[in-house]
Amino acid sequence: MATIQISDRARKQIARYAQPGSVVRLTVKAGGCAGMVYDAEIDTEKRESEVIILVDDELTVVADRVSLPLLEGLVVDYSDDLISAGFRFTNSKNETSCGCGASFALAGFPQLADKGAPLP
């Protein structure tokens, strides 16, 4: 199971939009100049192909099996600063990231195809 952290600021922001029983879905997709981007969404239910990676108070976080190893060490935070307000995804295991910090690459992991599956 991936070890992730969600800051109190991020939890409060998620709580503004989540309904009771909702899940937060974290995925890693191909994109950005460094190769991969984190994505998050709130949904009403867990998909059969997903695993639960965090249950804490009213927060349940799920991920698909392809994204799971790429989420290890992820910290989700929220910032309301004027320049770049929004959720921030940081991971000390990132090998490289782009200049704006929106995409990343991890050592030892394959490049992802557009739908998130590893390229052959």
Secondary structure, DSSP 8 states (H G I E B T S, - for coil): ----EE-HHHHHHHHHH--TT-EEEEEEEEETTTEEEEEEEEESS--TTEEEEEEETTEEEEEETTTGGGGTTEEEEEE--SSS-EEEEEETTEEEE-TTSS-EEETT---B-TTS-B--
